Amino acid sequence: QYKVVGPTDPVFAVAGEDVILPCSVKPSISVVDMRVEWFRLDLRDSLVHLYDDHVDKNTHQIHSYRGRTKLNHQELQRGIASLKLSSVRVSDEGRYKCFIQSKSWSDDTTVDVN
């Protein structure tokens, strides 16, 4: 059974810098053909990043994240769905969810950003 895992401790972000929000599948399996969603759990319109059908689909992402989120498509082949967040803002602080879904299973993990 596959499991989505995140960091055990909160991720510390510094305003203006870039930060990586860790998320991966154990045991390692390619997630290229899966759906990867990053959400903010503490906001209503909560989509931070969506990868589906082999492409990033960010028309519905939270406006303040536009152009600042990136999934490394090469790393997806190794089961890594970590999100790179550029030019961190104070408003980025909060609780995030990394949700990965294949045809046969789905799981998620939580990442706190301080």
N, CA and C atoms as a LAMMPS dump frame, in Angstrom:
ITEM: TIMESTEP
0
ITEM: NUMBER OF ATOMS
342
ITEM: BOX BOUNDS ff ff ff
-5.0000000000000000e+02 5.0000000000000000e+02
-5.0000000000000000e+02 5.0000000000000000e+02
-5.0000000000000000e+02 5.0000000000000000e+02
ITEM: ATOMS id mol type element x y z
1 1 1 N 0.843 -1.2 0
2 1 2 C 0 0 0
3 1 3 C 0.882 1.255 0
4 2 1 N 0.552 2.166 -0.882
5 2 2 C 1.336 3.402 -0.986
6 2 3 C 0.846 4.448 0.003
7 3 1 N 1.788 5.285 0.43
8 3 2 C 1.472 6.304 1.418
9 3 3 C 2.091 7.627 0.991
10 4 1 N 1.339 8.709 1.172
11 4 2 C 1.872 10.047 0.892
12 4 3 C 2.457 10.592 2.189
13 5 1 N 3.716 10.99 2.142
14 5 2 C 4.376 11.472 3.357
15 5 3 C 4.898 12.894 3.17
16 6 1 N 4.859 13.624 4.27
17 6 2 C 5.37 14.995 4.293
18 6 3 C 6.395 15.123 5.397
19 7 1 N 6.789 16.354 5.717
20 7 2 C 7.803 16.562 6.757
21 7 3 C 7.214 16.326 8.148
22 8 1 N 8.066 15.909 9.09
23 8 2 C 7.584 15.705 10.457
24 8 3 C 7.48 17.038 11.198
25 9 1 N 8.284 18.008 10.793
26 9 2 C 8.28 19.323 11.444
27 9 3 C 7.733 20.385 10.494
28 10 1 N 7.284 21.52 11.059
29 10 2 C 6.845 22.622 10.196
30 10 3 C 7.984 23.113 9.297
31 11 1 N 7.611 23.632 8.143
32 11 2 C 8.579 24.213 7.217
33 11 3 C 8.688 25.7 7.539
34 12 1 N 9.912 26.177 7.741
35 12 2 C 10.09 27.594 8.047
36 12 3 C 10.39 28.368 6.777
37 13 1 N 9.575 29.368 6.518
38 13 2 C 9.712 30.164 5.306
39 13 3 C 10.087 31.592 5.674
40 14 1 N 10.954 32.186 4.864
41 14 2 C 11.374 33.568 5.077
42 14 3 C 10.802 34.416 3.941
43 15 1 N 10.127 35.504 4.299
44 15 2 C 9.507 36.377 3.295
45 15 3 C 10.528 36.796 2.243
46 16 1 N 10.134 36.678 0.983
47 16 2 C 11 37.079 -0.12
48 16 3 C 11.851 35.956 -0.677
49 17 1 N 12.021 34.891 0.099
50 17 2 C 12.832 33.757 -0.365
51 17 3 C 11.934 32.659 -0.941
52 18 1 N 12.562 31.62 -1.499
53 18 2 C 11.824 30.466 -2.018
54 18 3 C 11.82 29.366 -0.958
55 19 1 N 10.795 28.54 -0.977
56 19 2 C 10.713 27.444 -0.011
57 19 3 C 10.153 26.207 -0.722
58 20 1 N 10.588 25.039 -0.254
59 20 2 C 10.083 23.764 -0.777
60 20 3 C 9.158 23.139 0.268
61 21 1 N 7.947 22.784 -0.15
62 21 2 C 7.027 22.067 0.727
63 21 3 C 7.118 20.586 0.357
64 22 1 N 7.747 19.775 1.23
65 22 2 C 8.022 18.376 0.882
66 22 3 C 6.763 17.505 0.839
67 23 1 N 6.723 16.635 -0.17
68 23 2 C 5.634 15.668 -0.297
69 23 3 C 6.105 14.571 -1.237
70 24 1 N 5.977 13.313 -0.805
71 24 2 C 6.407 12.214 -1.672
72 24 3 C 5.605 10.953 -1.374
73 25 1 N 5.712 10.002 -2.287
74 25 2 C 5.014 8.727 -2.136
75 25 3 C 6.014 7.666 -1.693
76 26 1 N 5.637 6.901 -0.664
77 26 2 C 6.444 5.782 -0.194
78 26 3 C 5.616 4.507 -0.281
79 27 1 N 6.166 3.383 -0.742
80 27 2 C 7.446 3.286 -1.45
81 27 3 C 7.398 4.067 -2.757
82 28 1 N 8.552 4.463 -3.226
83 28 2 C 8.659 5.353 -4.376
84 28 3 C 8.01 4.764 -5.632
85 29 1 N 7.152 5.548 -6.248
86 29 2 C 6.468 5.137 -7.488
87 29 3 C 6.238 6.41 -8.295
88 30 1 N 6.276 6.301 -9.614
89 30 2 C 6.042 7.485 -10.444
90 30 3 C 4.619 8.007 -10.243
91 31 1 N 4.487 9.321 -10.08
92 31 2 C 3.154 9.924 -9.954
93 31 3 C 2.815 10.759 -11.195
94 32 1 N 3.594 10.56 -12.266
95 32 2 C 3.399 11.318 -13.508
96 32 3 C 1.973 11.166 -14.047
97 33 1 N 1.407 9.956 -13.917
98 33 2 C 0.066 9.697 -14.447
99 33 3 C -1.034 9.926 -13.413
100 34 1 N -0.68 10.49 -12.268
101 34 2 C -1.656 10.692 -11.195
102 34 3 C -2.064 12.16 -11.101
103 35 1 N -3.005 12.406 -10.22
104 35 2 C -3.466 13.77 -9.947
105 35 3 C -2.781 14.223 -8.665
106 36 1 N -2.16 15.395 -8.708
107 36 2 C -1.503 15.96 -7.525
108 36 3 C -2.155 17.308 -7.227
109 37 1 N -2.695 17.434 -6.012
110 37 2 C -3.331 18.691 -5.623
111 37 3 C -2.676 19.226 -4.356
112 38 1 N -2.365 20.496 -4.373
113 38 2 C -1.906 21.196 -3.179
114 38 3 C -2.994 22.192 -2.779
115 39 1 N -3.406 22.128 -1.516
116 39 2 C -4.454 22.999 -0.983
117 39 3 C -3.945 23.784 0.216
118 40 1 N -4.64 24.883 0.519
119 40 2 C -4.514 25.513 1.829
120 40 3 C -5.696 25.005 2.65
121 41 1 N -5.42 24.396 3.79
122 41 2 C -6.509 23.868 4.619
123 41 3 C -7.201 24.965 5.415
124 42 1 N -6.547 26.125 5.55
125 42 2 C -7.091 27.19 6.392
126 42 3 C -7.729 28.321 5.583
127 43 1 N -7.913 28.115 4.284
128 43 2 C -8.565 29.122 3.442
129 43 3 C -9.726 28.487 2.686
130 44 1 N -10.734 29.287 2.348
131 44 2 C -11.918 28.732 1.672
132 44 3 C -11.652 28.345 0.219
133 45 1 N -11.28 29.319 -0.607
134 45 2 C -10.94 28.981 -1.999
135 45 3 C -9.494 28.532 -1.989
136 46 1 N -9.31 27.227 -1.822
137 46 2 C -8.035 26.795 -1.25
138 46 3 C -7.014 26.216 -2.209
139 47 1 N -7.286 26.181 -3.53
140 47 2 C -6.355 25.516 -4.437
141 47 3 C -5.059 26.31 -4.611
142 48 1 N -3.946 25.658 -4.281
143 48 2 C -2.631 26.281 -4.434
144 48 3 C -1.965 25.817 -5.73
145 49 1 N -2.09 24.524 -6.058
146 49 2 C -1.497 23.999 -7.298
147 49 3 C -2.192 22.698 -7.681
148 50 1 N -2.483 22.546 -8.972
149 50 2 C -3.107 21.319 -9.467
150 50 3 C -2.322 20.789 -10.662
151 51 1 N -1.961 19.509 -10.577
152 51 2 C -1.325 18.799 -11.689
153 51 3 C -2.234 17.63 -12.034
154 52 1 N -2.675 17.557 -13.288
155 52 2 C -3.602 16.504 -13.697
156 52 3 C -3.452 16.284 -15.202
157 53 1 N -3.625 15.054 -15.651
158 53 2 C -3.456 14.731 -17.079
159 53 3 C -2.119 15.235 -17.62
160 54 1 N -1.071 15.079 -16.833
161 54 2 C 0.307 15.406 -17.229
162 54 3 C 0.61 16.895 -17.346
163 55 1 N -0.307 17.756 -16.932
164 55 2 C -0.027 19.198 -17.013
165 55 3 C -0.471 19.916 -15.739
166 56 1 N 0.124 21.097 -15.523
167 56 2 C -0.301 21.956 -14.418
168 56 3 C -1.558 22.701 -14.86
169 57 1 N -2.56 22.694 -13.992
170 57 2 C -3.835 23.36 -14.315
171 57 3 C -4.149 24.365 -13.211
172 58 1 N -3.694 25.587 -13.399
173 58 2 C -3.788 26.54 -12.299
174 58 3 C -4.732 27.711 -12.542
175 59 1 N -5.747 27.486 -13.394
176 59 2 C -6.703 28.572 -13.631
177 59 3 C -7.524 28.874 -12.379
178 60 1 N -7.702 27.89 -11.504
179 60 2 C -8.539 28.1 -10.316
180 60 3 C -7.724 28.245 -9.031
181 61 1 N -6.411 28.435 -9.163
182 61 2 C -5.617 28.533 -7.942
183 61 3 C -5.858 29.884 -7.262
184 62 1 N -5.574 29.931 -5.96
185 62 2 C -5.694 31.179 -5.205
186 62 3 C -4.879 32.25 -5.922
187 63 1 N -5.489 33.427 -6.085
188 63 2 C -4.871 34.473 -6.914
189 63 3 C -3.467 34.859 -6.447
190 64 1 N -3.276 34.903 -5.129
191 64 2 C -1.973 35.351 -4.6
192 64 3 C -0.841 34.366 -4.901
193 65 1 N -1.18 33.16 -5.337
194 65 2 C -0.147 32.161 -5.661
195 65 3 C 0.199 32.131 -7.15
196 66 1 N -0.517 32.918 -7.939
197 66 2 C -0.32 32.889 -9.391
198 66 3 C 1.134 33.138 -9.778
199 67 1 N 1.706 32.194 -10.54
200 67 2 C 3.08 32.359 -11.004
201 67 3 C 4.149 32.084 -9.961
202 68 1 N 3.741 31.623 -8.763
203 68 2 C 4.73 31.402 -7.7
204 68 3 C 4.864 29.937 -7.298
205 69 1 N 4.101 29.036 -7.929
206 69 2 C 4.155 27.615 -7.551
207 69 3 C 4.728 26.782 -8.687
208 70 1 N 5.487 25.749 -8.292
209 70 2 C 6.108 24.906 -9.319
210 70 3 C 6.258 23.472 -8.809
211 71 1 N 5.811 22.521 -9.63
212 71 2 C 6.083 21.106 -9.389
213 71 3 C 7.167 20.702 -10.376
214 72 1 N 8.17 19.99 -9.896
215 72 2 C 9.239 19.522 -10.774
216 72 3 C 8.766 18.241 -11.47
217 73 1 N 8.479 18.344 -12.76
218 73 2 C 7.907 17.199 -13.479
219 73 3 C 8.873 16.017 -13.568
220 74 1 N 10.193 16.282 -13.538
221 74 2 C 11.169 15.183 -13.532
222 74 3 C 11.081 14.398 -12.216
223 75 1 N 10.916 15.146 -11.118
224 75 2 C 10.864 14.488 -9.804
225 75 3 C 9.589 13.669 -9.63
226 76 1 N 8.537 14.037 -10.338
227 76 2 C 7.292 13.262 -10.257
228 76 3 C 7.532 11.804 -10.632
229 77 1 N 8.477 11.576 -11.539
230 77 2 C 8.799 10.205 -11.96
231 77 3 C 9.361 9.387 -10.803
232 78 1 N 9.937 10.078 -9.809
233 78 2 C 10.523 9.379 -8.652
234 78 3 C 9.605 9.437 -7.433
235 79 1 N 8.359 9.825 -7.653
236 79 2 C 7.404 9.848 -6.549
237 79 3 C 7.473 11.08 -5.684
238 80 1 N 8.163 12.115 -6.175
239 80 2 C 8.305 13.342 -5.388
240 80 3 C 7.37 14.41 -5.943
241 81 1 N 6.46 14.884 -5.092
242 81 2 C 5.484 15.895 -5.512
243 81 3 C 5.633 17.159 -4.677
244 82 1 N 6.871 17.422 -4.249
245 82 2 C 7.138 18.61 -3.437
246 82 3 C 6.825 19.868 -4.24
247 83 1 N 6.288 20.871 -3.55
248 83 2 C 5.91 22.121 -4.207
249 83 3 C 6.935 23.2 -3.91
250 84 1 N 7.444 23.835 -4.965
251 84 2 C 8.335 24.979 -4.775
252 84 3 C 7.484 26.24 -4.791
253 85 1 N 7.619 27.027 -3.735
254 85 2 C 6.881 28.281 -3.609
255 85 3 C 7.891 29.421 -3.659
256 86 1 N 7.763 30.28 -4.663
257 86 2 C 8.735 31.358 -4.865
258 86 3 C 8.283 32.651 -4.191
259 87 1 N 9.262 33.497 -3.873
260 87 2 C 8.991 34.835 -3.317
261 87 3 C 7.939 34.773 -2.212
262 88 1 N 8.272 34.029 -1.157
263 88 2 C 7.344 33.791 -0.052
264 88 3 C 6.785 35.104 0.506
265 89 1 N 5.497 35.091 0.805
266 89 2 C 4.813 36.229 1.426
267 89 3 C 4.363 35.825 2.827
268 90 1 N 4.15 36.828 3.676
269 90 2 C 3.666 36.563 5.037
270 90 3 C 2.342 35.794 4.973
271 91 1 N 1.521 36.105 3.979
272 91 2 C 0.207 35.458 3.856
273 91 3 C 0.295 33.978 3.481
274 92 1 N 1.503 33.507 3.109
275 92 2 C 1.666 32.086 2.768
276 92 3 C 1.693 31.195 4.007
277 93 1 N 1.853 31.807 5.171
278 93 2 C 1.898 31.019 6.406
279 93 3 C 0.564 30.314 6.608
280 94 1 N 0.624 29.027 6.94
281 94 2 C -0.613 28.282 7.158
282 94 3 C -0.412 26.792 6.98
283 95 1 N -1.521 26.084 6.878
284 95 2 C -1.493 24.624 6.779
285 95 3 C -1.867 24.202 5.359
286 96 1 N -1.006 23.387 4.771
287 96 2 C -1.186 22.931 3.396
288 96 3 C -1.46 21.433 3.365
289 97 1 N -2.167 21.005 2.331
290 97 2 C -2.398 19.572 2.134
291 97 3 C -1.896 19.182 0.747
292 98 1 N -1.124 18.092 0.705
293 98 2 C -0.681 17.494 -0.55
294 98 3 C -1.504 16.225 -0.746
295 99 1 N -2.311 16.207 -1.801
296 99 2 C -3.228 15.099 -2.068
297 99 3 C -2.84 14.459 -3.398
298 100 1 N -2.615 13.156 -3.383
299 100 2 C -2.232 12.436 -4.599
300 100 3 C -3.247 11.324 -4.856
301 101 1 N -3.72 11.262 -6.108
302 101 2 C -4.777 10.312 -6.448
303 101 3 C -4.423 9.57 -7.736
304 102 1 N -4.461 8.244 -7.66
305 102 2 C -4.315 7.426 -8.87
306 102 3 C -5.671 6.768 -9.12
307 103 1 N -5.73 5.901 -10.105
308 103 2 C -7.012 5.232 -10.373
309 103 3 C -7.385 4.264 -9.256
310 104 1 N -6.382 3.757 -8.543
311 104 2 C -6.666 2.712 -7.554
312 104 3 C -6.527 3.146 -6.093
313 105 1 N -5.904 4.264 -5.828
314 105 2 C -5.736 4.691 -4.433
315 105 3 C -5.552 6.206 -4.361
316 106 1 N -5.717 6.738 -3.164
317 106 2 C -5.391 8.145 -2.92
318 106 3 C -4.979 8.296 -1.465
319 107 1 N -4.177 9.309 -1.209
320 107 2 C -3.727 9.581 0.154
321 107 3 C -3.285 11.037 0.188
322 108 1 N -3.111 11.56 1.393
323 108 2 C -2.654 12.939 1.504
324 108 3 C -1.811 13.116 2.752
325 109 1 N -1.124 14.239 2.81
326 109 2 C -0.335 14.585 3.984
327 109 3 C -0.45 16.084 4.208
328 110 1 N -0.165 16.504 5.436
329 110 2 C -0.286 17.914 5.801
330 110 3 C 1.089 18.527 6.013
331 111 1 N 1.25 19.761 5.541
332 111 2 C 2.512 20.481 5.714
333 111 3 C 2.196 21.838 6.33
334 112 1 N 2.791 22.11 7.489
335 112 2 C 2.618 23.42 8.12
336 112 3 C 3.748 24.343 7.705
337 113 1 N 3.391 25.553 7.296
338 113 2 C 4.392 26.549 6.911
339 113 3 C 4.338 27.691 7.911
340 114 1 N 5.494 27.954 8.554
341 114 2 C 5.59 29.021 9.557
342 114 3 C 6.45 30.164 9.046
